[in-house]
Amino acid sequence: MKQKRFLLEENELPKQWYNVQADMKNKPMPMVNPATKEPVTVEELSKIFARECCEQELNQTDVWIDIPEEIQEKYRMYRCTPLVRAYELEAALGTPAHIYFKNESVNPLGSHKVNSAIPQAYYCKKEGTTNVTTETGAGQWGAALSYAAKVYGLECAVYQVKISMQQKPYRSLIMRTFGATVEGSPSMSTRAGKDIITRDPRHPGSLGTAISEAVELAVTTPNCKYTLGSVLNHVTLHQSIIGLEAEKQMEKAGEYPDIVIGCFGGGSNFGGISMPFMRHNFTGERNTRFIAAEPASCPKLTKGRFEYDFGDEAGYTPLIPMYTLGHDFKPANIHAGGLRFHGAGAIVSQLLKDGYMEAVDIPQTECFKAGMLFAQTEGIIPAPESCHAIAATLREAEKCKETGEEKVILFNLSGHGLIDMTAYDQYINGDLHDYSYEG
């Protein structure tokens, strides 16, 4: 019988994160203080984030950063996650491609987001913080942080994008189950939220609005820190655990990926699966293709501009060098709430600019069609975000079918879609629509 699942022994689990910044020929341009236009410092960032996260954020010299034993212990509760050969999907497609997926949906929180939630909560607790706050779109990050905050005895407040909160009510319930308070964004509980509602009473919310509210709460609440689920460098660092495991698992499978694919919102899961493999492209050892799959309705990588922009709508964050659609961009109400962000992280933006990776934008209905096929062949209902990676994988597998090339494709299944069934219901009933970017 063909081996389908590949796992690691406990002694094989990574004990360090991979810091891609240190290996990049062209380092990411610095975030800058919008008032002084000078690069931000650890001191400035630590007014908002845990200090250790700030030091990781700006670290461009250390290739490997130790994972504290306390975090390794928490990781061992659910890691490693399986690497799976998708034989049934291959057969359904009739492709000679070998398709593998890293299954991050099997952890208790249902997505890859907990890989960074645990370290961020740990560092906040270690420095004496009592409260944490954040934004969330579809709710995977909010759920992960709510859990991690409870593990470390922290109070947690989450601002969830209003339209996503309406689309996925059970995600906010999960956060509340872990003890977090949840507000739909934009809300009337912050100055930023009030201003946004005043300008547009029907604003559906975006990750940009939710970030503004969470940052405002962090800087106005004693002993409170802001945490972020994507975009920033330290989040990509924590998520490198995915690709580091996958690299060892691919060795066990006796193959190496020709193509690595991840869905793309701000860059956390794409960076997590891609960067450990990309380091071999830097040295010339390998020539792997890396594909970021983003929504056609929010195509910052394929149709955005590379420039300094705020990470939030109100302009509270430092200016970030990124591919962006503009921090006041109002995304369409697609169901992949985790991908509805106007900008890309500085690391990915620089790598795209330098040609180390590529990007595709995919319509919503094509993504759900791909997700349906994956569910019917592999037995896992994928999150709408992950459907973008699957759709991009299917495109590449079809090319292999046309050319007869037996390429190895690896994608990250960043989460399951069991709380996204309203979206599948709409797709099955023909009520799901595509949205195009009108920039």
Secondary structure, DSSP 8 states (H G I E B T S, - for coil): ----EE---GGGS-SEEE-GGGG-SS-----B-TTT-SB--HHHHTTTS-HHHHHHHT--S-SEEE--HHHHHHHTTT-S--EEE-HHHHHHHT-S-EEEEEEGGGSTTSBTTHHHHHHHHHHHHHTT--EEEEEESSSHHHHHHHHHHHHTT-EEEEEEEHHHHHH-HHHHHHHHHTT-EEEEES-SSSHHHHHHHHH-TT----HHHHHHHHHHHHHHSTTEEE--SSSSHHHHHHHHHHHHHHHHHHHHHT---SEEEEE-SSSHHHHHHHHHHHHHHHHTS---EEEEEEETTS-HHHH-EEEEEESSSSS-S-EEEEEES-TT------S-GGG--SB--HHHHHHHHTTS-EEEEE-HHHHHHHHHHHHHHHS--B-HHHHHHHHHHHHHHHHHHHHT---EEEEEE-BB-TT-HHHHHHHHTT---------
